[in-house]
C-alpha cells in the first residue's frame, strides 16, 4: 500500500505528467546516464515530446558520468545552466 501511494505521489509531481501545467518558461534539463532511475532515455524523449507539444522551450544535456541530482559536481554543466537562465531572462 505504501509503495502504491508513493508511486501515485511521484506521478503527480513528475514533469512528464504535468507539462500542460508547467509555466511557459525555458527549461534546462540535465540528466545523468548513471541515474539509477529506470528507463531514463525513454523519460528524456517523452518529456521532450510533451514540452514541445505544449510550446515550452528547453535545452537538454546528458552527462555520461553523472547520477541523479548532482549537477554541483560538474561545474561546466552548472556554468551552462547559469548562462542559459541568464540569457532566457535577458539578464545578459
PyMOL CGO cylinders between C-alpha atoms (Angstrom):
from pymol import cmd
from pymol.cgo import CYLINDER

trace = [
    CYLINDER, 0.00, 0.00, 0.00, 2.82, 2.45, 0.84, 0.3, 1, 1, 1, 1, 1, 1,
    CYLINDER, 2.82, 2.45, 0.84, 4.58, 1.72, -2.45, 0.3, 1, 1, 1, 1, 1, 1,
    CYLINDER, 4.58, 1.72, -2.45, 1.38, 2.40, -4.37, 0.3, 1, 1, 1, 1, 1, 1,
    CYLINDER, 1.38, 2.40, -4.37, 0.87, 5.73, -2.60, 0.3, 1, 1, 1, 1, 1, 1,
    CYLINDER, 0.87, 5.73, -2.60, 4.49, 6.73, -3.23, 0.3, 1, 1, 1, 1, 1, 1,
    CYLINDER, 4.49, 6.73, -3.23, 4.13, 5.89, -6.92, 0.3, 1, 1, 1, 1, 1, 1,
    CYLINDER, 4.13, 5.89, -6.92, 0.93, 7.95, -7.07, 0.3, 1, 1, 1, 1, 1, 1,
    CYLINDER, 0.93, 7.95, -7.07, 2.60, 10.97, -5.42, 0.3, 1, 1, 1, 1, 1, 1,
    CYLINDER, 2.60, 10.97, -5.42, 5.67, 10.79, -7.66, 0.3, 1, 1, 1, 1, 1, 1,
    CYLINDER, 5.67, 10.79, -7.66, 3.46, 10.51, -10.73, 0.3, 1, 1, 1, 1, 1, 1,
    CYLINDER, 3.46, 10.51, -10.73, 1.51, 13.61, -9.69, 0.3, 1, 1, 1, 1, 1, 1,
    CYLINDER, 1.51, 13.61, -9.69, 4.78, 15.57, -9.32, 0.3, 1, 1, 1, 1, 1, 1,
    CYLINDER, 4.78, 15.57, -9.32, 6.62, 14.27, -12.36, 0.3, 1, 1, 1, 1, 1, 1,
    CYLINDER, 6.62, 14.27, -12.36, 7.09, 16.87, -15.11, 0.3, 1, 1, 1, 1, 1, 1,
    CYLINDER, 7.09, 16.87, -15.11, 6.24, 14.19, -17.66, 0.3, 1, 1, 1, 1, 1, 1,
    CYLINDER, 6.24, 14.19, -17.66, 2.68, 14.04, -16.38, 0.3, 1, 1, 1, 1, 1, 1,
    CYLINDER, 2.68, 14.04, -16.38, 2.13, 17.75, -15.75, 0.3, 1, 1, 1, 1, 1, 1,
    CYLINDER, 2.13, 17.75, -15.75, 3.74, 19.50, -18.73, 0.3, 1, 1, 1, 1, 1, 1,
    CYLINDER, 3.74, 19.50, -18.73, 0.48, 21.27, -19.53, 0.3, 1, 1, 1, 1, 1, 1,
    CYLINDER, 0.48, 21.27, -19.53, 0.61, 22.86, -16.05, 0.3, 1, 1, 1, 1, 1, 1,
    CYLINDER, 0.61, 22.86, -16.05, 4.24, 23.99, -16.22, 0.3, 1, 1, 1, 1, 1, 1,
    CYLINDER, 4.24, 23.99, -16.22, 4.96, 27.71, -16.60, 0.3, 1, 1, 1, 1, 1, 1,
    CYLINDER, 4.96, 27.71, -16.60, 5.82, 28.67, -20.18, 0.3, 1, 1, 1, 1, 1, 1,
    CYLINDER, 5.82, 28.67, -20.18, 9.44, 29.48, -19.39, 0.3, 1, 1, 1, 1, 1, 1,
    CYLINDER, 9.44, 29.48, -19.39, 12.61, 27.92, -20.85, 0.3, 1, 1, 1, 1, 1, 1,
    CYLINDER, 12.61, 27.92, -20.85, 13.88, 24.79, -19.11, 0.3, 1, 1, 1, 1, 1, 1,
    CYLINDER, 13.88, 24.79, -19.11, 17.44, 23.46, -18.90, 0.3, 1, 1, 1, 1, 1, 1,
    CYLINDER, 17.44, 23.46, -18.90, 17.17, 19.72, -18.35, 0.3, 1, 1, 1, 1, 1, 1,
    CYLINDER, 17.17, 19.72, -18.35, 20.17, 17.80, -17.08, 0.3, 1, 1, 1, 1, 1, 1,
    CYLINDER, 20.17, 17.80, -17.08, 20.13, 14.02, -16.98, 0.3, 1, 1, 1, 1, 1, 1,
    CYLINDER, 20.13, 14.02, -16.98, 22.82, 11.69, -15.73, 0.3, 1, 1, 1, 1, 1, 1,
    CYLINDER, 22.82, 11.69, -15.73, 23.45, 8.39, -17.50, 0.3, 1, 1, 1, 1, 1, 1,
    CYLINDER, 23.45, 8.39, -17.50, 24.37, 6.91, -14.10, 0.3, 1, 1, 1, 1, 1, 1,
    CYLINDER, 24.37, 6.91, -14.10, 20.98, 7.83, -12.68, 0.3, 1, 1, 1, 1, 1, 1,
    CYLINDER, 20.98, 7.83, -12.68, 19.54, 4.70, -11.05, 0.3, 1, 1, 1, 1, 1, 1,
    CYLINDER, 19.54, 4.70, -11.05, 16.05, 5.75, -12.14, 0.3, 1, 1, 1, 1, 1, 1,
    CYLINDER, 16.05, 5.75, -12.14, 14.63, 3.29, -14.64, 0.3, 1, 1, 1, 1, 1, 1,
    CYLINDER, 14.63, 3.29, -14.64, 14.32, 3.98, -18.36, 0.3, 1, 1, 1, 1, 1, 1,
    CYLINDER, 14.32, 3.98, -18.36, 15.97, 7.41, -18.32, 0.3, 1, 1, 1, 1, 1, 1,
    CYLINDER, 15.97, 7.41, -18.32, 16.30, 7.53, -22.11, 0.3, 1, 1, 1, 1, 1, 1,
    CYLINDER, 16.30, 7.53, -22.11, 12.59, 6.89, -22.52, 0.3, 1, 1, 1, 1, 1, 1,
    CYLINDER, 12.59, 6.89, -22.52, 11.80, 9.61, -19.98, 0.3, 1, 1, 1, 1, 1, 1,
    CYLINDER, 11.80, 9.61, -19.98, 14.01, 12.13, -21.75, 0.3, 1, 1, 1, 1, 1, 1,
    CYLINDER, 14.01, 12.13, -21.75, 12.34, 11.52, -25.10, 0.3, 1, 1, 1, 1, 1, 1,
    CYLINDER, 12.34, 11.52, -25.10, 8.83, 11.55, -23.62, 0.3, 1, 1, 1, 1, 1, 1,
    CYLINDER, 8.83, 11.55, -23.62, 9.50, 14.76, -21.71, 0.3, 1, 1, 1, 1, 1, 1,
    CYLINDER, 9.50, 14.76, -21.71, 10.99, 16.48, -24.78, 0.3, 1, 1, 1, 1, 1, 1,
    CYLINDER, 10.99, 16.48, -24.78, 7.96, 15.47, -26.85, 0.3, 1, 1, 1, 1, 1, 1,
    CYLINDER, 7.96, 15.47, -26.85, 5.49, 16.76, -24.26, 0.3, 1, 1, 1, 1, 1, 1,
    CYLINDER, 5.49, 16.76, -24.26, 7.35, 20.02, -23.71, 0.3, 1, 1, 1, 1, 1, 1,
    CYLINDER, 7.35, 20.02, -23.71, 7.41, 20.66, -27.46, 0.3, 1, 1, 1, 1, 1, 1,
    CYLINDER, 7.41, 20.66, -27.46, 3.73, 19.80, -27.75, 0.3, 1, 1, 1, 1, 1, 1,
    CYLINDER, 3.73, 19.80, -27.75, 2.97, 22.37, -25.05, 0.3, 1, 1, 1, 1, 1, 1,
    CYLINDER, 2.97, 22.37, -25.05, 5.10, 25.07, -26.69, 0.3, 1, 1, 1, 1, 1, 1,
    CYLINDER, 5.10, 25.07, -26.69, 7.77, 25.06, -23.99, 0.3, 1, 1, 1, 1, 1, 1,
    CYLINDER, 7.77, 25.06, -23.99, 11.38, 25.83, -24.94, 0.3, 1, 1, 1, 1, 1, 1,
    CYLINDER, 11.38, 25.83, -24.94, 14.06, 23.62, -23.44, 0.3, 1, 1, 1, 1, 1, 1,
    CYLINDER, 14.06, 23.62, -23.44, 17.67, 22.53, -23.69, 0.3, 1, 1, 1, 1, 1, 1,
    CYLINDER, 17.67, 22.53, -23.69, 18.78, 19.01, -22.74, 0.3, 1, 1, 1, 1, 1, 1,
    CYLINDER, 18.78, 19.01, -22.74, 22.20, 17.99, -21.52, 0.3, 1, 1, 1, 1, 1, 1,
    CYLINDER, 22.20, 17.99, -21.52, 23.02, 14.37, -20.74, 0.3, 1, 1, 1, 1, 1, 1,
    CYLINDER, 23.02, 14.37, -20.74, 26.14, 13.67, -18.67, 0.3, 1, 1, 1, 1, 1, 1,
    CYLINDER, 26.14, 13.67, -18.67, 27.61, 10.20, -19.04, 0.3, 1, 1, 1, 1, 1, 1,
    CYLINDER, 27.61, 10.20, -19.04, 29.26, 10.19, -15.61, 0.3, 1, 1, 1, 1, 1, 1,
    CYLINDER, 29.26, 10.19, -15.61, 26.51, 11.90, -13.60, 0.3, 1, 1, 1, 1, 1, 1,
    CYLINDER, 26.51, 11.90, -13.60, 23.97, 10.26, -11.32, 0.3, 1, 1, 1, 1, 1, 1,
    CYLINDER, 23.97, 10.26, -11.32, 20.69, 11.82, -10.17, 0.3, 1, 1, 1, 1, 1, 1,
    CYLINDER, 20.69, 11.82, -10.17, 20.63, 15.44, -8.97, 0.3, 1, 1, 1, 1, 1, 1,
    CYLINDER, 20.63, 15.44, -8.97, 24.35, 16.04, -8.54, 0.3, 1, 1, 1, 1, 1, 1,
    CYLINDER, 24.35, 16.04, -8.54, 24.92, 18.86, -11.04, 0.3, 1, 1, 1, 1, 1, 1,
    CYLINDER, 24.92, 18.86, -11.04, 27.07, 20.70, -8.48, 0.3, 1, 1, 1, 1, 1, 1,
    CYLINDER, 27.07, 20.70, -8.48, 29.78, 18.09, -9.04, 0.3, 1, 1, 1, 1, 1, 1,
    CYLINDER, 29.78, 18.09, -9.04, 30.00, 19.28, -12.66, 0.3, 1, 1, 1, 1, 1, 1,
    CYLINDER, 30.00, 19.28, -12.66, 30.96, 22.96, -12.76, 0.3, 1, 1, 1, 1, 1, 1,
    CYLINDER, 30.96, 22.96, -12.76, 30.95, 23.12, -16.57, 0.3, 1, 1, 1, 1, 1, 1,
    CYLINDER, 30.95, 23.12, -16.57, 27.32, 21.94, -16.69, 0.3, 1, 1, 1, 1, 1, 1,
    CYLINDER, 27.32, 21.94, -16.69, 26.40, 24.25, -13.82, 0.3, 1, 1, 1, 1, 1, 1,
    CYLINDER, 26.40, 24.25, -13.82, 28.01, 27.13, -15.74, 0.3, 1, 1, 1, 1, 1, 1,
    CYLINDER, 28.01, 27.13, -15.74, 25.99, 26.35, -18.88, 0.3, 1, 1, 1, 1, 1, 1,
    CYLINDER, 25.99, 26.35, -18.88, 22.85, 26.16, -16.76, 0.3, 1, 1, 1, 1, 1, 1,
    CYLINDER, 22.85, 26.16, -16.76, 23.51, 29.58, -15.21, 0.3, 1, 1, 1, 1, 1, 1,
    CYLINDER, 23.51, 29.58, -15.21, 24.28, 31.08, -18.63, 0.3, 1, 1, 1, 1, 1, 1,
    CYLINDER, 24.28, 31.08, -18.63, 21.07, 29.54, -20.04, 0.3, 1, 1, 1, 1, 1, 1,
    CYLINDER, 21.07, 29.54, -20.04, 18.96, 31.06, -17.26, 0.3, 1, 1, 1, 1, 1, 1,
    CYLINDER, 18.96, 31.06, -17.26, 20.58, 34.47, -17.55, 0.3, 1, 1, 1, 1, 1, 1,
    CYLINDER, 20.58, 34.47, -17.55, 20.02, 34.54, -21.32, 0.3, 1, 1, 1, 1, 1, 1,
    CYLINDER, 20.02, 34.54, -21.32, 16.47, 33.21, -21.02, 0.3, 1, 1, 1, 1, 1, 1,
    CYLINDER, 16.47, 33.21, -21.02, 15.53, 36.02, -18.67, 0.3, 1, 1, 1, 1, 1, 1,
    CYLINDER, 15.53, 36.02, -18.67, 17.53, 38.57, -20.66, 0.3, 1, 1, 1, 1, 1, 1,
    CYLINDER, 17.53, 38.57, -20.66, 19.99, 39.30, -17.88, 0.3, 1, 1, 1, 1, 1, 1,
    CYLINDER, 19.99, 39.30, -17.88, 22.95, 39.06, -20.27, 0.3, 1, 1, 1, 1, 1, 1,
]
cmd.load_cgo(trace, "trace")
